[in-house]
């Protein structure tokens, strides 16, 4: 079955840029979505279809996807960005949704 | 306000059953697929299954871990989707979320707040 691999944790200082990767076999041929989840809350979509931002999501959040790696980039990181981030794809061959294992973003 | 609200969670014994509901307000679910996603305490998100819309014949799909035990249904007249869980196991203990999926690549643009299911004797 299809697997998405994320680093368990990423740390960054306020004002710096955080990059969270999501690796998968030829993931560049799929559309990747990214969700943010803060403790005790439901996930929130922050980037869809590789690089689109839903309404209300700051421009600081951006995405890219090519080859075997998709990347969520958060510019000018703020304390409020501290959360778990999950990548997600639709595995049409197996008719299922696949999530990455999640990455905990820590703002130093 | 656009929202999904899950209900029906609780404590159930192993081997028991539980039915969760996912009620939509502020929008209609009739044209969209609805998915269920769960999250065990301290763990990541795990896809449970989905039901497509009427135009797609209400087709369902499930993760292998729940296939044959869980059933997803919907009543568009009530703007509500359901997750029937039978033969529950301790490893089914989790917060269960419903979410609306949009587009071929199934982006989850609206999530419910989740409901906790605990399977324990």
Contacts between the chains, C-beta under 8 A, distances in Angstrom:
chain1	res1	chain2	res2	distance
A	30	B	105	7.0
A	31	B	103	8.0
A	31	B	104	7.9
A	31	B	105	3.7
A	31	B	107	7.7
A	33	B	105	7.2
A	33	B	107	4.7
A	33	B	108	6.9
A	35	B	45	7.7
A	35	B	108	6.9
A	37	B	45	7.8
A	42	B	97	5.9
A	42	B	111	4.3
A	42	B	112	6.5
A	42	B	113	5.4
A	42	B	114	5.7
A	43	B	45	6.8
A	43	B	97	7.4
A	43	B	108	7.3
A	43	B	111	5.5
A	44	B	111	7.1
A	45	B	107	6.4
A	45	B	108	6.0
A	45	B	109	5.5
A	48	B	107	4.2
A	48	B	109	7.3
A	49	B	103	7.2
A	49	B	105	6.2
A	49	B	107	6.5
A	54	B	109	6.4
A	84	B	44	7.8
A	86	B	44	6.7
A	86	B	45	5.4
A	88	B	45	7.8
A	88	B	108	7.2
A	89	B	105	7.3
A	90	B	104	7.3
A	90	B	105	4.9
A	90	B	106	4.3
A	95	B	61	4.5
A	96	B	47	6.1
A	96	B	61	6.3
A	96	B	63	6.3
A	97	B	35	6.6
A	97	B	37	7.7
A	97	B	47	4.1
A	97	B	50	7.4
A	97	B	106	6.2
A	98	B	47	7.1
A	99	B	37	8.0
A	99	B	44	6.3
A	99	B	45	4.6
A	99	B	46	7.0
A	99	B	47	6.4
A	100	B	44	7.7
A	101	B	44	5.1
A	102	B	44	4.2
A	102	B	45	7.0
